[in-house]
Each structure stands twice: as structure tokens, then as C-alpha cells.
């Protein structure tokens, strides 16, 4: 997806966070996100043993999606609103941080109109490690949403890993990731996000249904993204193209449970799924995109998750 070159960017919805290095103590208990599978992926990419994953550890703290969320008084320390390089749509087309700034503007503009009770949520772009309302996290966790502080956390280095997994590296493949995390914010506002904790593995699990709904919400945003206006009331994004949709689908395919399992352990085990298969993720993204209607994203009552 391409930003209009002379569109105006505002950076007040995105903050810089993180101090670099590792983290100690407990790990992050995040509410949801594409990052849940990435621990297994990173082990694979660095030559480790992926047996027993997903799950794993992060710098000495277990990534535990079942434990109560942890409040951390230091959650927002080290953040700032300084993205001086991000002024125009041309900057967003060239710089990944600026692309994230522009994406957040568009996604939140969409949900402000589509969801009556929407409350804005910031994104924190970090390097190395970051303290959050859900605990400490480092880059190996991947992008995630923390419901305690209603914030999306993202190390843009994740996009390099996504490309190595099969994503095509295009702008919309990256923007899809951010839109997916904002889908979890919508789920938190509606109370649906908690259902991912009740049934956390398996092809029909609450966890899988939660992730597929977030994919569908991302598709619904894409269908309306070109209607976003910048601070000057001008168009922020150019119309979407079929090639750009294929780019988003390449990212959805790359983070499917079956693809990750086949890559890391050479076999597919549906009973261990937490995010859905590649085909399911692509299908639900397209449900959102084709209908442009988030009300069609009810994965919890769908007769089949396969379409």
C-alpha cells in the first residue's frame, strides 16, 4: 500500500521505547498477536531445537499466555514521541518506522468510525527489549498487544524474519501485522480477547478463533484504508492494488501454524495450533477485505473456520 507523497503525518500515536539488551525476571503475558509463534521460528532460524514449542522462554522469563496479566509501573519508561524523520507520505514510503506511523494513523481512523466505543491505543516501536504493562519483553516475542496498558509493541526487525519465512517484504505485508494487532485491541474493548485464554490450543480453539478474527479485522481495515485523510484533510493512502493484496496474503501465509510447524519440526500437528493455518489466515483476511464489514468476522460462531 502506497502513501500519497505529500500527505502529512502526525507522530503523536506512536512512541519510541526500549533500552536495548536483554530482560530479566518474568516474561510477558501478552493478550494476543502474531508474535506468539515467533519464539519457535527464531529458535529454528538460529539453529536451535524447536521441540516442545510454541511456548519457550524469553531472556529467562517464560512467555505464559495463561497466567494473570501483570501490572508494571515501569511500563512506559523510556518512551518518547520523537520521529522527526516522519513528516510526509513520501517518508512513510521509504522508512519503515514512518510506515508504521502512517499505518497506525489509518487503522485508528478506520476504527474510530467503524466502532462506536473505540478508544485509541498507542503503538510503541522498540529495539532490543521493552517494559510493558504485561511484563518485560524482547524482540524474540514478536509484535504483540498488551491489554493491561492497551498498547501495541513492535520491533520492526520482525519484518526481516517475516520475509525469511516467506512474506514478500512489501509494505502491506508489514502493515497487515500492525492492523492485526489493532484487531486484538478491538477484541479487548469488546471482551472477546479473554476467550483466547479459555481454550488455548487446537484447530477449533478459542486462541485460533481469536487470531483469525484479528486477521479478518485487518482485512476490513484494508478495504477502507484509502479513505483515510491526513491532518490537512487530504488523502493519506493511494487506492489498493491486487498486487498489494497478494503481499498481505504472503504475510498471512508465512505465519500460519501449519507452515511454521512444517518448517521447524517437519510435521504438522493441528492439536497444537494457536493461530490457525496459512489457508485459514488468508481466508479470514479476505473475508474482511471482500466485505469491508467487521460484523462478518465472527469466527466464534462460524460453522467452519476453513471457509
Beta strands, then each sheet from edge to edge (+ up, - down):
strand 1: 14-17
strand 2: 57-58
strand 3: 61-62
strand 4: 123-126
strand 5: 129-132
strand 6: 135-138
strand 7: 144-146
strand 8: 151-154
sheet 1: 1+ 4+ 8+ 7-
sheet 2: 2+ 3-
sheet 3: 5+ 6-
end
